Amino acid sequence: ALYVIDEQQLSIIDKYEGLANIRMRIKVLVKSDFGEHYAYTHVSSRPREHVPPTKQYLALLTKGLKQLGYGDKIIMNVINEATKR
C-alpha cells in the first residue's frame, strides 16, 4: 500500500524505524495499479544483521494489515518473518 503523508508523519515513521541507528530511509520507484510513483522505504543500515521490529512498530504494522483486509494467515506470516532471528 502507498500512503500520502506529510513531513511530520514521515518523522514519526523515521523514529519508529530507528533511523540513523538501525535503518535508513531511501527513495524508490514503485509500481501500483495507478502507475509508477516515488516513495520512501526503510532498509537496514546493517544488511547482514537482522534487527527485529519493536513491539510497538509490529503492532502498528499488524493494525495496518488488518485495516487493509489481509487475513490472519498472511498477518502471522509477516509477524513470523519479522521476528525470526
Biotite code that builds the C-alpha atoms (Angstrom):
import biotite.structure as struc

atoms = struc.array([
    struc.Atom([0.000, 0.000, 0.000], chain_id="A", res_id=1, res_name="ALA", atom_name="CA", element="C"),
    struc.Atom([1.115, 3.534, -0.696], chain_id="A", res_id=2, res_name="LEU", atom_name="CA", element="C"),
    struc.Atom([0.180, 6.459, 1.523], chain_id="A", res_id=3, res_name="TYR", atom_name="CA", element="C"),
    struc.Atom([0.447, 10.219, 1.128], chain_id="A", res_id=4, res_name="VAL", atom_name="CA", element="C"),
    struc.Atom([1.923, 11.591, 4.347], chain_id="A", res_id=5, res_name="ILE", atom_name="CA", element="C"),
    struc.Atom([3.378, 14.912, 5.453], chain_id="A", res_id=6, res_name="ASP", atom_name="CA", element="C"),
    struc.Atom([6.854, 15.649, 6.832], chain_id="A", res_id=7, res_name="GLU", atom_name="CA", element="C"),
    struc.Atom([5.691, 15.375, 10.448], chain_id="A", res_id=8, res_name="GLN", atom_name="CA", element="C"),
    struc.Atom([4.245, 11.909, 9.826], chain_id="A", res_id=9, res_name="GLN", atom_name="CA", element="C"),
    struc.Atom([7.425, 10.890, 7.993], chain_id="A", res_id=10, res_name="LEU", atom_name="CA", element="C"),
    struc.Atom([9.481, 11.989, 11.010], chain_id="A", res_id=11, res_name="SER", atom_name="CA", element="C"),
    struc.Atom([7.324, 9.811, 13.274], chain_id="A", res_id=12, res_name="ILE", atom_name="CA", element="C"),
    struc.Atom([7.887, 6.816, 10.993], chain_id="A", res_id=13, res_name="ILE", atom_name="CA", element="C"),
    struc.Atom([11.636, 7.537, 10.996], chain_id="A", res_id=14, res_name="ASP", atom_name="CA", element="C"),
    struc.Atom([11.563, 7.433, 14.800], chain_id="A", res_id=15, res_name="LYS", atom_name="CA", element="C"),
    struc.Atom([9.811, 4.056, 14.845], chain_id="A", res_id=16, res_name="TYR", atom_name="CA", element="C"),
    struc.Atom([12.181, 2.704, 12.204], chain_id="A", res_id=17, res_name="GLU", atom_name="CA", element="C"),
    struc.Atom([15.205, 3.689, 14.280], chain_id="A", res_id=18, res_name="GLY", atom_name="CA", element="C"),
    struc.Atom([16.581, 5.938, 11.553], chain_id="A", res_id=19, res_name="LEU", atom_name="CA", element="C"),
    struc.Atom([20.323, 6.682, 11.846], chain_id="A", res_id=20, res_name="ALA", atom_name="CA", element="C"),
    struc.Atom([20.891, 3.795, 14.225], chain_id="A", res_id=21, res_name="ASN", atom_name="CA", element="C"),
    struc.Atom([19.338, 0.746, 12.627], chain_id="A", res_id=22, res_name="ILE", atom_name="CA", element="C"),
    struc.Atom([17.630, 1.651, 9.368], chain_id="A", res_id=23, res_name="ARG", atom_name="CA", element="C"),
    struc.Atom([17.948, 4.295, 6.713], chain_id="A", res_id=24, res_name="MET", atom_name="CA", element="C"),
    struc.Atom([15.276, 5.901, 4.569], chain_id="A", res_id=25, res_name="ARG", atom_name="CA", element="C"),
    struc.Atom([15.684, 5.612, 0.799], chain_id="A", res_id=26, res_name="ILE", atom_name="CA", element="C"),
    struc.Atom([13.604, 6.818, -2.125], chain_id="A", res_id=27, res_name="LYS", atom_name="CA", element="C"),
    struc.Atom([12.409, 4.109, -4.512], chain_id="A", res_id=28, res_name="VAL", atom_name="CA", element="C"),
    struc.Atom([10.270, 3.889, -7.635], chain_id="A", res_id=29, res_name="LEU", atom_name="CA", element="C"),
    struc.Atom([7.266, 1.619, -7.053], chain_id="A", res_id=30, res_name="VAL", atom_name="CA", element="C"),
    struc.Atom([4.535, 0.385, -9.365], chain_id="A", res_id=31, res_name="LYS", atom_name="CA", element="C"),
    struc.Atom([0.877, 0.358, -8.356], chain_id="A", res_id=32, res_name="SER", atom_name="CA", element="C"),
    struc.Atom([-2.421, -0.177, -10.122], chain_id="A", res_id=33, res_name="ASP", atom_name="CA", element="C"),
    struc.Atom([-2.351, 3.564, -10.809], chain_id="A", res_id=34, res_name="PHE", atom_name="CA", element="C"),
    struc.Atom([1.122, 3.776, -12.354], chain_id="A", res_id=35, res_name="GLY", atom_name="CA", element="C"),
    struc.Atom([4.632, 4.441, -11.086], chain_id="A", res_id=36, res_name="GLU", atom_name="CA", element="C"),
    struc.Atom([5.314, 6.568, -8.026], chain_id="A", res_id=37, res_name="HIS", atom_name="CA", element="C"),
    struc.Atom([8.316, 7.596, -5.983], chain_id="A", res_id=38, res_name="TYR", atom_name="CA", element="C"),
    struc.Atom([8.047, 6.524, -2.359], chain_id="A", res_id=39, res_name="ALA", atom_name="CA", element="C"),
    struc.Atom([10.184, 6.243, 0.725], chain_id="A", res_id=40, res_name="TYR", atom_name="CA", element="C"),
    struc.Atom([11.042, 2.947, 2.345], chain_id="A", res_id=41, res_name="THR", atom_name="CA", element="C"),
    struc.Atom([13.365, 1.991, 5.152], chain_id="A", res_id=42, res_name="HIS", atom_name="CA", element="C"),
    struc.Atom([16.151, -0.547, 4.794], chain_id="A", res_id=43, res_name="VAL", atom_name="CA", element="C"),
    struc.Atom([18.655, -1.929, 7.252], chain_id="A", res_id=44, res_name="SER", atom_name="CA", element="C"),
    struc.Atom([21.840, 0.066, 7.648], chain_id="A", res_id=45, res_name="SER", atom_name="CA", element="C"),
    struc.Atom([23.407, -3.253, 8.686], chain_id="A", res_id=46, res_name="ARG", atom_name="CA", element="C"),
    struc.Atom([22.165, -5.622, 5.968], chain_id="A", res_id=47, res_name="PRO", atom_name="CA", element="C"),
    struc.Atom([23.965, -8.688, 7.330], chain_id="A", res_id=48, res_name="ARG", atom_name="CA", element="C"),
    struc.Atom([22.375, -8.343, 10.755], chain_id="A", res_id=49, res_name="GLU", atom_name="CA", element="C"),
    struc.Atom([18.628, -8.959, 11.254], chain_id="A", res_id=50, res_name="HIS", atom_name="CA", element="C"),
    struc.Atom([17.101, -6.361, 13.533], chain_id="A", res_id=51, res_name="VAL", atom_name="CA", element="C"),
    struc.Atom([13.556, -7.303, 14.528], chain_id="A", res_id=52, res_name="PRO", atom_name="CA", element="C"),
    struc.Atom([10.969, -4.523, 14.732], chain_id="A", res_id=53, res_name="PRO", atom_name="CA", element="C"),
    struc.Atom([9.922, -3.155, 18.107], chain_id="A", res_id=54, res_name="THR", atom_name="CA", element="C"),
    struc.Atom([6.699, -4.466, 19.637], chain_id="A", res_id=55, res_name="LYS", atom_name="CA", element="C"),
    struc.Atom([5.097, -1.059, 19.070], chain_id="A", res_id=56, res_name="GLN", atom_name="CA", element="C"),
    struc.Atom([6.045, -0.986, 15.387], chain_id="A", res_id=57, res_name="TYR", atom_name="CA", element="C"),
    struc.Atom([4.901, -4.567, 14.853], chain_id="A", res_id=58, res_name="LEU", atom_name="CA", element="C"),
    struc.Atom([1.547, -3.683, 16.469], chain_id="A", res_id=59, res_name="ALA", atom_name="CA", element="C"),
    struc.Atom([1.152, -0.729, 14.072], chain_id="A", res_id=60, res_name="LEU", atom_name="CA", element="C"),
    struc.Atom([2.073, -2.914, 11.116], chain_id="A", res_id=61, res_name="LEU", atom_name="CA", element="C"),
    struc.Atom([-0.420, -5.592, 12.171], chain_id="A", res_id=62, res_name="THR", atom_name="CA", element="C"),
    struc.Atom([-3.162, -2.994, 12.633], chain_id="A", res_id=63, res_name="LYS", atom_name="CA", element="C"),
    struc.Atom([-2.482, -1.596, 9.159], chain_id="A", res_id=64, res_name="GLY", atom_name="CA", element="C"),
    struc.Atom([-2.574, -5.038, 7.546], chain_id="A", res_id=65, res_name="LEU", atom_name="CA", element="C"),
    struc.Atom([-5.930, -5.745, 9.217], chain_id="A", res_id=66, res_name="LYS", atom_name="CA", element="C"),
    struc.Atom([-7.314, -2.391, 8.049], chain_id="A", res_id=67, res_name="GLN", atom_name="CA", element="C"),
    struc.Atom([-6.243, -3.246, 4.508], chain_id="A", res_id=68, res_name="LEU", atom_name="CA", element="C"),
    struc.Atom([-8.151, -6.530, 4.699], chain_id="A", res_id=69, res_name="GLY", atom_name="CA", element="C"),
    struc.Atom([-5.296, -9.019, 4.975], chain_id="A", res_id=70, res_name="TYR", atom_name="CA", element="C"),
    struc.Atom([-6.216, -12.335, 6.592], chain_id="A", res_id=71, res_name="GLY", atom_name="CA", element="C"),
    struc.Atom([-4.832, -13.852, 9.768], chain_id="A", res_id=72, res_name="ASP", atom_name="CA", element="C"),
    struc.Atom([-2.616, -16.322, 7.881], chain_id="A", res_id=73, res_name="LYS", atom_name="CA", element="C"),
    struc.Atom([-0.791, -13.580, 5.972], chain_id="A", res_id=74, res_name="ILE", atom_name="CA", element="C"),
    struc.Atom([-0.501, -11.433, 9.089], chain_id="A", res_id=75, res_name="ILE", atom_name="CA", element="C"),
    struc.Atom([1.017, -14.336, 11.038], chain_id="A", res_id=76, res_name="MET", atom_name="CA", element="C"),
    struc.Atom([3.488, -14.961, 8.189], chain_id="A", res_id=77, res_name="ASN", atom_name="CA", element="C"),
    struc.Atom([4.556, -11.302, 8.325], chain_id="A", res_id=78, res_name="VAL", atom_name="CA", element="C"),
    struc.Atom([4.968, -11.444, 12.116], chain_id="A", res_id=79, res_name="ILE", atom_name="CA", element="C"),
    struc.Atom([6.950, -14.694, 11.934], chain_id="A", res_id=80, res_name="ASN", atom_name="CA", element="C"),
    struc.Atom([9.285, -13.363, 9.229], chain_id="A", res_id=81, res_name="GLU", atom_name="CA", element="C"),
    struc.Atom([9.794, -10.051, 11.019], chain_id="A", res_id=82, res_name="ALA", atom_name="CA", element="C"),
    struc.Atom([10.618, -11.621, 14.361], chain_id="A", res_id=83, res_name="THR", atom_name="CA", element="C"),
    struc.Atom([12.717, -14.615, 13.367], chain_id="A", res_id=84, res_name="LYS", atom_name="CA", element="C"),
    struc.Atom([16.386, -14.411, 14.190], chain_id="A", res_id=85, res_name="ARG", atom_name="CA", element="C"),
])
